[in-house]
Amino acid sequence: VVTCLGKDEKNNYWLGTGGEGLFIVSIVNGKAQMKPFAYNDKLKGMEISSVFFDNRNNVWVTTVGFGSVWIKENGETQYFNKTTGLNFNSIHCGITDEFGDIWMGTSGGGLVKFSSGAFLSYANYEGFKNNNVFAVLCDKEDAVWIDVYGSGLFRLKSGELKKFTEENGLKSNFIRALFQDS
């Protein structure tokens, strides 16, 4: 079962699965070619919730129950979970901002930022009803948009958090995905 999709800088599509690892789909001469990721043995049995790339084109994978996995181009792998500093093991989503910082939305642990080798937790932030972050978006103005399940939409910029809900014009407080158009 395909659980998520990511796209790298070479226009390859990366398919995350519910236990079988990652698969890469390349378009060659107009035809799709799919192959398993070379380091799939490090991901077997994990339900992958998102796949994304940092500013050095290293692969980041978030999982349900196993935390996050950072796979460098040479195959070196680093696992992040509660025993290595991550505040929660179930992660819904992840994204890289233009500064190379990694943002992850957890299932109960709020928003987490990975910067300079350390984690910063935004759990129990004012307005986060349940710390269940389903989607994160880093926009072109260096703001981080956060979807907290049932709590509406939040915008974090320069340390200031702004909340958008049904009370101030949002259509619904329940959001499942974020996307910025051009």
Secondary structure, DSSP 8 states (H G I E B T S, - for coil): -EEEEEE-TTS-EEEEEBSS-EEEEEEETTEEEEEE-TTGGGTTT-BEEEEEE-TT--EEEEESSS-EEEE-TTS-EEEESGGGT-S-S-EEEEEE-TTS-EEEEEBSS-EEEEETTEEEEETT-TT-SS-BEEEEEE-TTS-EEEEETTTEEEEEETTEEEEE-GGGT-S-S---------
